[in-house]
């Protein structure tokens, strides 16, 4: 699992929602979607409860510390990728 990867939740209240991985810790990741889970309050989720996609955020859309990324931009990026 890598930072910037788009994932889909397989279980929990957020099942079938799309997220972006912003931090990886052992078997857990922190995910955000800009809508329910904002950058200020990421969700800690077990990797086994997530489905990986082959999609990543482009490097020109974010910087290393996610400072250029806003919740509004993140929502739009995920919405565009879903369709």
C-alpha positions, -999 to +999 in steps of 0.1 A: +000+000+000+014+034-010+006+070-002-015+085-029-032+052-040-070+053-045-087+026-025-123+014-020-136+004+014-148-032+016-164-031+051-178-008+077-201+022+075-180+036+046-184+004+025-180+010-013-167+046-007-135+057-025-106+072-005-070+083-009-043+068+013-023+096+030-003+077+055+008+041+060+016+024+093+023-014+093-011-030+087-031+002+089-035+032+066-050+067+070-076+075+044-094+106+033-121+115+008-125+152+013-162+148+020-169+127+051-133+121+060-114+153+056-077+159+055-078+173+090-094+141+104-083+110+084-098+075+091-075+048+104-084+016+086-070-019+084-055-027+050-074-059+048-107-039+047-096-020+016-096-029-020-066-015-039-071+002-073-045+008-099-051+045-097-029+071-079-031+108-075-008+125-100+023+141-085+015+175-099-019+174-081-003+170-046+030+177-030+049+155-006+031+169+025-004+172+010-002+210+016-014+218-019-043+194-016-076+207-002-108+188+007-126+205-023-099+194-048-098+159-033-136+155-037-134+166-073-105+143-081-123+112-066-155+121-083-137+124-117-120+091-112-153+073-104-168+083-137 
